[in-house]
């Protein structure tokens, strides 16, 4: 019997999720969005086992009615709709999965999960998401932890502007990362650190990069590793020089764009083109004691845009969609619990990479 699944949000990531799930034949999918053009695109793509529904996803009662009768709900909507969708999923008795990087929205999901009879699985994308699974796997190989560093970037393969960047996913999510406070563990204590700070430089495969603090990428790992690690942090990777320009826009100019995010969004979307020629860089490094010696172990991977089931998907589409689809599979297959809050780091890396969707990270 096919699992009845509803996807809320038919944007760039929703499109990739439909591509992956629909061709398995294991899911009967409804996709809902308020934008008729997006739904028309879904219809034109002729994904198998998919039907569409036009709906206002900001209407809590309408979302409950929409979800009713489905086993699983996936949110590929902006972070500010997370409380509405998660609350509706609980009322409808459906398993809930999302991609949000927003810390406050995730706190709402955690509260809803406390007495839930279904699984609540937030932050199922790339970062937060897969990077936590990698870091937790590396951390589990040590007797005592000292440092856990997580670095992720979604970058244009061919940078050609002053920012050396192209828009590849949600602009709202990007602004959140650049403007919101960041969690970290410093000298064994949970701290809030400033975004766009603590810049570092490194090279990988002969290419120079910079990395700096951004919000949300750690997911729930601060809670999972509290008391076990001296230093834990997450930074976003960009090409050198990007951070200085963004910091000027957000903090240094007297425009107040930090608190005028709609204007910042308009500036970014009107100035920076979208591309599907991108690369996702995943880098995690753990240092600690093992068999009486101070050792370090590192995971590094690059994933590029590619054709999937005849459709060209950007690297960020592939990795984000693969993340949430894998977590759905692992819950439905009983490899993760089916009740309460499920943290990304509860998934075993081997289970993730051997999954039919997780294989995109292993290739």
N, C-alpha and C positions, 0 to 999 in steps of 0.2 A: 504494500500500500504506500502511495506517495505521501510524503509529509506536506501538509498544507502550510505554506509560508507566504507572508505578506512583506513586501519591501516598500518602505515609505521613503520616497525620494528617488527621482529618475534622472538625476544629474550625471556628471562624468563618472563618479564612483558607482552610482547605482547602475549605470549602463554596463560597467565591467562586472558587477555582481551578477546581473542577469545573464551575461555571457557565460560565466562560469557555472552557475547553478542550473540554468535551464537545459543545458546540453547533457546533464547527467541522467535525466529521466527519473531521478529520485524525488524531485520536488515539484509540487503543483503550486505555481507562483502567481500571486496578484501583486501588481506594482501600482502604487498610488502617488499622485502628484497633483498640485494645483495648476500646473502649467500645461495647457493643452498641446503646446508645441513639443514639449518633452515626451508626452504620452504618444503623440503622433510619430515621433522618432522611434519609440519602442515598437509600435505597431509596424512601422516600415522595416525594422530590423528582422521581423518575423522570428523572434526567439521562440523555440518550442516550449510548450507547457506554461505559457505566460498569458495572462489577461490583464487589462488595464482598468483603473478606476480613477475618475476625476474627483478630488476631494480637497477640502481646506484642512490641512494637517495642524493648523493652530487651534482648531475647534476641538476641545477635549472630548465632548460627548460624541461628536462625529467620528473621532478616531477610535473610540471604544467600539462603536457600531461597526466600523470598518474592520477592526481586528477580530471581532467576534467570529468564532468558528475556525480560526487559524491556529495551528500548533506553535508557530514561530513567527516573531516579528523582528525585522531588521530595520534599523534607522540609518539612513544615509542622508539625513536632513541636517541643517545647521544646528550648532550646539544649543541655541536658545530654545529649540523645540524639544530638547531631550526630556525635560520634566513632564511635558504633556504626553509624549509618546510612551515613556516608561510607566507613567501612572496608568495610562490606558491599557498597556500590556498586562499590568497586574490585575486590573479589574476584569479583563477578558480571559485571564488564566493562561496566557501564552508565554513561552520562553522569549526572553528579550536580549537583543544584541545591538550594540551601537559602535560608532567610530569616533566618538567625541574625544577631543584633547582637553576640553574645558574642565578645570578642577572643580568649580562650584556645581556644574551640572552632574558630575560624577558623584559628588557627595549626596545629591538627591537620589540617584540610582542606588547607592549603598543603603540609604535609609529604607527605600522601598523593598529592597531585597531581604531585610532583616526577618520578616515573618512571611516571606513569599513561599508558595508551594511550587513555584517554577524557577528556572534558572535565570539569573540576571547577570549578563556578561558584557560589561562596558569596555570601551577602549580597545576594540578588536582590530585595529589597523596595523600600521607600520611602527609608529612611535607617537603615542603609546601603542603597544601591541607586541609585535614580533620581537622588538629589541629587548623587552623585558623577559621573554622566554629564553632568548640567547644569554642574556646577562645572568639570569638565575641558574641556567644550566652550567655556565662557567663557574659561578660562585660555589655550586654544589661539589665541585671537584677539589676544593681546598679544605684544610683542617681549620684554618682561622683566616678571616678576611681582613685586608687592610684597605684596598682601594677598588672600587667598581666604577669604571668610566664607560659611558654610553654615548655614541656619536652617530647621528643619522642625517643624511642630506638627500633631497630630491633636486637634482641639478640639470640644467640643459647640457646636452652632449656637446653643443657648439655655442658657447656663450658669445654674444655679439653686441651687448650694450654695456653701459657704464656699471650697472648693477651686476653684470655677469649672471643674469638670472632671467627665467621666464616663469610665468604663472603655470602651475601644473595641477593645482587642486583648489580647495576652498580659500578664497581671499579672506573671508571672516576668520577661518581657522588660522591662517598665516598671521593676521594682525593680532589675534589672541596670543600666539606664541611670542611675538615681538614685544608685546605691551604688558602682559600679565606677570605677576610675581612667579618665581620659579622655586620649586622645592629642591632641597638637597640635604644630605647628611654631611656635616663638617665637623671633624674631630669627635665623631660619635654622637653629635647632637643634631636633631632635625632643625633646619633653618629655612628661612625664605631668603633667596638671593635675587638680585636685580637682573632682569632680562637685558640682553645685548652687552653684558659685561663679561669679564674674565676670558678675554680673547686668547686663543692659542693657535699655533700654526703647526701643520704636519704635512708630510708627503706620503702618497700611496700610489704605487705603480708609476712613479716619476711625475705625478701631478701634484701641485701645491694646493693646499686647502687651508681655510681658517674655520674655527669652531668657536661658538659663544653661547652663553646661557639663553635658553628659551623655555617657555612654560609648557607644562603638561606631558613632556616626553617620558617621564619616569613612571607614569601610571600609578599603581599601588605599591611599587617596589620599595619605597621608603618605609611603608608599614611592614612589609614582609621581611625586610632585612634590618629593621630597627634593633639595636643592641648587638648586631652581628658584624657590622662593618664600620670602619673608621671614617671613610669618605666615599660618598656615592653622589654622582652627578650626571646630568644629561646636557648635551650641547648639540645645537644644530650646525651642520656642515655647509659651508658656502665656499665659493671661490674668493681669493683674497681681495679685499677692498669693499665687499658687499656690506659688511656690518657698519663701516664708517658712514656710508651714505644713508642707510636706514636709521642709524642713530641720529644723524643730522635732521632727517625728516621728523622723527618721532620726538626727539628730546631737545635738540639744540636750536632749532628755529623758533621764533616767537609766534608760531601759528597755533600752538596748543594741540597738535594732531594726536597726541597721546589720549586726550579726552574728547577728540572730535573724529571718532573712528569712521563714520560714514564718509567724511571728506577724504581721509586717508585711503579708504577703499576705492573711492572714485579716482583718486590720483593714480593708484597702482593699476587699476583695471583699464584706465584710459591711456596709460603710458607703457605698460609691459605686455607684450604679446603672449598668447598661450602657445605651447609647443607640445607635441607628442614625441619629439626627439630628445628624450631625457634619460638620465641614469640615476638610480637609487643606490646610495652608498650606505652600508650597514657596518658599523665598527664598534666592537665592545672589547674592553680590556679589563682583566681582573688580576690583582696582585694580592698575595697572601702567603701564609705558611702552609707547606705541604711536606710531610715527613721530615720536619725539623729544618727545612730550608725555605728561604724567601724566594718565591717563584712568581712568574707572570705568565698568563695565557691570554691569547687574543683571538677573536673571531673577526674576519673581514670578508665582505662579499659585495659585489656590484651586480645589479640587475638592470637590464636595458629594456627599452620599449620593444614590443614584439607582436606578431600576429597570433591571435588566439581564436580558434574556431572561425578563421577567415576574417577576423576583425582586428585592425591595428589598435592596440592598447598601449598607452604610455606606461613607463615603468612605475609611476606612482599609482596608476589605475590597477596594474597587475598586482603590485605588492599589497596595496590596501584592500582590494577585493579578495585576494587570496587569504589575507589575514582573517577577515570576518567569516568567509566561507569555510575555512578550515576549522575555526572554533565552533561553527554550527555543526559541522560533521562530527567533531569530537564529542560534543554534548549528545547529539542524537545517537551516536554509536556506543554511548556509555563509557567513553574513555575520560570523561569529566563528569562531575556531579550534575544532576538535573534539578537541583533545588538550591535556592539561596544565591548569595553573591559568589561569582566565579572570577578569580583574578587571573590575568593573563599568565602569570608565572606558575600557575597550577598546571599548565599544559607541559608535558614532557617534550623537549626539543626533538627527540627521535620520532615521537608520535606525530608531531607537527610536520616535519620534513618528509615523512613517509606518506603523508596524506595526499590525495589526488590534487588538492589545491595548494597545499604547502610545498609541493614539488617545485613550484615556480621559484621558491627561495633556494632550493637545493641544486637547481640546474647549473 
